[in-house]
Amino acid sequence: MTFLFSFFLLMRNIIYLGALVLALGLIGYLYQQLNATEKALKASEQRFADCQKVTFQLQNQLAPLQKKQPGGIPQ
């Protein structure tokens, strides 16, 4: 009876240890995913800022041309 009881305690501890290792692995995986997502977000924010700058520059170049032509620039 004692052997069976100690065997079940050992199995329970192994299951707890396995769950802990699985949880730590999942935490590591999610941490890597979060880092990759943050890098992608930073890159997309930089591209958006660059697009805003280019749009502003193009609008500044286009404004004098629109003022010169009475009907504006045809599209």
Secondary structure by P-SEA (a helix, b strand, c coil): caaaaaaaaaaaaaaaaaaaaaaaaaaaaaaaaaaaaaaaaaaaaaaaaaaaaaaaaaaaaaaaaaaaccccccc
